[in-house]
């Protein structure tokens, strides 16, 4: 579906964006202003106005996308136009600067704009690539279902461990109480949990099983070894499920983390843009 | 002992269900193990948690590991004597000792007061499975960032402007050096608004934006510039030429700050060529020729040549090969004779002296032009104005009246002293010094002196002395001949509209541009035509020549044209 956004309506918005960019480049090449090209020449003012209006229109998408009633223009149109005109803004804004950069609020606005666009490019990439991988990873089960299965396994492991030693019981209990999915932002994005209590539990139980096997303990009932094996099987299944669930969480996080940049930085951009425009005419 | 265990289950309705179990054993084991008499089915309980022994003192409860893991009636302990009413907390279980019914030694109720809870719920509670679970979301971040940027880069500079502008604009015009930043804030709040590098000469006020940007939302006024750059001159005679572009121009029209040192002065030739390639349309009576590019479209140099030495009238004449201008300066000076390669022999010297350009032509301080030739400094070492054979005495230069006076004084002194050794001199002056003179003698001596002075004057003002270089005219008058030396009118600025700097051409040999060694008369105009300069200098886009745009040699603001008309001045004039 996301691919279709890129070619929506026969790539109409791509063509529009390319046309706008070509016009801007030609105008820039042809123009010969007083002094060097910069934001304050006539072409600079024109490109700057176009850029500012573009930015406001691009941000309006955030409002439009939450209006769920029927509209004159489809949301797909809005999104396709948002992507291509957002990309065209790179050229328009850069030509507006006349390639003059410095340590000031003007270049700050430009930098924030580029960060917004770059984060948007990443978002587009995420939306094109990750849904398929996510579906493959899920294998038909939703995250909730996976969590339910994990919870069931927890119960089963508990039951099995009841009849085993205190140490194993403690390990299994700890793996039940301390295993978590995801966590903070970075942990969600990594798709792993290096401190996973279940993995530690499985490792320890396997060690104990090996020790017991090696000890050839006549006291240890064969029943106990069977229980241990059943426990290990369940713990393995739990680890597998945890991996899949964490991967799912990772995909979801990737598909949303870019918004954590895209939206706040665009508001910072709005403030910087306001400062940029006001300052240019304040000290005209 | 005989023990009655009641497992209690509290229902949601409030009712309590119980399951009773009878136990008969010496030691009552409490734990998770299936062989425990009090069986606590929960992973939080150890296989063997505690035991109850019957002792002499009573029922003795003891922790399986003899550690303080028991909580009896709220107190932590390792063992306790049980009596009815005791509450024992064992993990999530609460055991209460109740009155033992008939036939039993001990009765205990067991209740699970902290059930394990729903695994799924707990798992979800522990986990952070979506970005909504993390502390910071897009909305709060957006507010924070936007407010920080707004505060730092808009609110603060604007506030700074209003607190400082009072200090800058009231009071007398500050001295230039006082316009440096007078920091009230820790650092200038509006420095973030700086839109580009300030040109080098303005850097000392560059931190103080309000020196130029005096009023908010108003373009920089000409007054801001003329506070220091007062009386910048016009480009064209405002009375004769009324160009709209010049009349409406402000300083800012051409001079852009915040573009570094390169942008503050326009140097692109297109700026000039815009008007100077079609001057006849804008100003039909202008005498200037059109020009577009030094290398390919620049008229021949037209230096100002003196055409009438009496009035000193100058005329601009092109250095045209076919029609080379001639200067009428009233000076006779052949460069060729002076620059002889084997040198000159001067009276009184034994060695021949080879002259070079620098022997007479000295650069001005700064090296732009050449100092005017001064006879006393540059010529007199060879051309002594002597008039008497064995006397080193010279007459003053450029002072014909003074010459006469000196000659008379010279010979009068000789006559007065006596002892003149010339054989054909009058007797009276040849007398022995110290001889008394009668009145008649004195007059005779004076007559001799006068005669000799007149003779010397003829000599001096004639070809041998003054006439060597000057045009001298002799007029007979009652008191005797009067000589007039025609004034020498030599141009000091050949090309007044162009700025040629000798200093920057120090590496060039004089004779590469000035054809002096072959010049035999001083009416030769020894300037190079433009082709000579074009050997090295090209237009603005030249790559194989020195790129030279108009302002390399010409000024926009012409000196002596009066202050440039500005809209402000005009408005003031209109209203005043």
Interface residues (C-beta under 8 A of the other chain):
Chain A: X32 X34 X35 X36 X38 X39 X40 X100 X102 X104 X105 X106 X108 X143 X147 X148 X150 X151 X152 X154 X155 X158 X161 X162 X163 X165 X166 X169 X172 X173 X176 X177 X178 X179 X180 X181 X182 X183 X184 X185 X187 X188 X245 X249 X252 X253 X256 X257 X259 X260 X263 X264 X265 X266 X267 X268 X270 X271 X272 X274 X275 X278 X279 X280 X281 X282 X283 X284
Chain B: X32 X34 X41 X43 X44 X46 X47 X116 X118 X119 X120 X122 X123 X124 X126 X127 X128 X129 X130 X131 X133 X134 X136 X137 X138 X139 X141 X142 X143 X144 X145 X146 X147 X148 X149 X150 X153 X154 X157 X158 X161 X190 X191 X192 X193 X194 X195 X196 X197 X209 X213 X216 X217 X218 X219 X220 X253 X254 X256 X259 X262 X263 X266 X270 X271
